[in-house]
């Protein structure tokens, strides 16, 4: 009896194992999970690197109206106008920036062409006898170009840089100083093999040590009302003075180096 019970249990166990194996064979194979997608970290932008570009803007000269009293053959008063006219300015620049944390320091040099509007019409008021004054073309010799060499220091907010700048200004016959500031944005493009392209707006105040106004030349002729030959009106030398020039300009730079 005992043998029969053991034999029956053994048979039931075998049948159960066979059924379980068959059921497991009918289940679908479990697929392996797909690998997690690789996400590359976005490069961290830095202002460090060399750059070069072009700029264009507008400049204003400051030169107040002045008077000169004449004696001699043509006594009277010469009046030189307020020469505060503006003109186009444009040029190119190169430089280097180095970023330390959020701070950016650098050096930039540029060369500019400027429409300084040099011609001035001089008025003459004779003392004594009336007559007619015919103004000639009066020029000062401020050059139509200038350059600067400037240090820059600012604070970067990722792709935005706010900075101050200052240094040396020069022209063909005079030197002076320059100071100003601006803001610059790094654009999401990299044209012409550059690592980045930046656009900026900048204001500069320039002061040249010498104006060298050419006041020792003939600035017109005076003809007396009673008749007679025209008398040259010669302005005396007034000496040198400072000549101020303000520039507001837009800049486009191509940055090369670390992104």
Secondary structure, DSSP 8 states (H G I E B T S, - for coil): -HHHHHHHHHHHHHHHHHHHHHHHHHS---------------------EEEEEEEEEEEEEE---EEEEE-GGG-EEEEE-----EEEEEEEEEEEEEEETTEEEEEEEEEEEE----EE--EEEESSS-EEEEE--EE----SEEEEEEEEEEEEETTEEEEEEEEEEE-SS-EEEEEEEEEEEEES--GGG-SEEEEEEEEEEEEES-----TTSEEEEEEETT----EEEE--------EEEEEEEEEEEEEES--
